[in-house]
Each structure stands twice: as C-alpha cells, then as structure tokens.
C-alpha cells in the first residue's frame, strides 16, 4: 500500500467467523477495516464514516444487502461508493439482479480470498488509484505513488509527505472541491485530531512546491467551500 492514508473497507457480514477472516486478510493487505453485523448497523456505519469501499453480504438481518445497495446507489453522496456484493446465490438471475441494483461487482460464496482482494484493489483503482500504486497525471503534473516522486513539466519537485498526500487526493479527482474537513479525513486520517487551519498551511506549502520550477498555480481556493485542483 502506498503512502496515502489507508483506504477504509466496510465489511458487512452477519457471520462472525466470516467477518473475522475478511477483516484479518484485508488488514494484512494494508487496509483499514470497519465492520457491521446487520443491515441497520451497516447503514449507520456509512452515515458515521463513509468508507472507500464496501464488501456487502446479500443475506443480512434487519435490512438486506440488496436493499442497502439500492439505497446507497440512489443517494448523491454515496452513489459512486464501490460495493462488492457477496452471496451464496450463484444463479445468473441473482447475479444480474445484484449488478442492476448497483453493485459494482458480485462474488459467489465460497470465494477465493486472493481473488476477493484483487477485486477490492480493482475497484479502488477506479476510485482511489494512488492507493494501489497507479501513476496520476494532470496538467503537466505527474505523481508516482510507488517512487513517491512528483514531476511538473518534466522537472522533479520537492514535496513533504503531507503535501504529497494532499496532491494525490486532488489528482485522483481533478475539479472536485474538497472541504477542509474532507481533506483532514483523507490526508491526515479520521482517527487523528488536527485543526482545520493546518490544512491552509499545508495547501500554502503545496502551492509553493508546485510553482517552484515555474508555472501557474494549479490549485483553486473556493471561498466558503474549500480547495480544488484545476
């Protein structure tokens, strides 16, 4: 896993043994894991802290996995949240139903843990590419999460670890406006308390580093909202 704050995986599984095995293996792969044992707890978990991806069992107490998927995919704030559906239902009609409800992938039980880990990484490559080592490029800026190097117009830039994580966040979603609170969660981590003014300090350092070898300021300050790249 790269220098980014670890991606969070929410495991929604009512069988404790399965939940434990999944948690252990995902944590061993470098992910941060949260869990829920039923549908209501899963929806509450998403409200409290939106994960980067959900591994969701179809058959759950209180609210089914398929209903959770339907609800999350109809909400503007969670419609792009990747969901991998787990199910013992292997019929084509069930797979189609799961995918049509909005699941991004469908894995039939019993499954290979190695394959499931690969599928998790595949989904994150789409939504958080830097966390799985994918090189990012925008407006002449090239960021390589594996070598931890940033070039602008072919010139190597010097960035501190926090500035690197900030730039990586911006480059994963160019044009998106990030609030200070969202940047704190993504860059510093949800478990660490940092004053929001710290974000402004590091944005200033990032701007200075990006323009050290010339070029315009690629970062945009959106009054009352936050910051964006491009």
C-alpha angles and dihedrals in degrees: 000000000000129000091275119111103276115270113249119235119196110207114201108190129136096205107086094207092052091045091052094048092049092046093049094049096044092049089049087055090056101261127134108235134206123176143204128190100202141022098262092050089050094054090046091050091054090050092051096044125001108223125215092240138001127220100201131189115216098217109060137150119255098004122026123234091242091055092047089052092049093050096047094046092053093054118089093220096051105027092102094046107119114240125191110196119213118200143157086217104104100171116117091236090058093047090050091048091051093050094043090053087060107269110150092211137008123213122188121220129270091046138172112256090212090055092046091052089051091051091050090052091047091056092046090050086065098045105024105019098168092061090064095045101262116153112241126210132187133157096342092316116120120191121189111191093190098055091029091228131137125199128187117196088343095308121118114239128206112232130170118232094261093047089049091054091046092052091046090054092050093046094052089063111021112196095022115125112228121199119222090251092052091050091050090053095046101039106029097028134250094263096058125080113221127161113252090235087068087069090060091051093053093043087057091051091048092051091050092050093047092052096040092103096038133271135108125296105270093192122091125207111212108200112238092001113061138245138323140182112238 
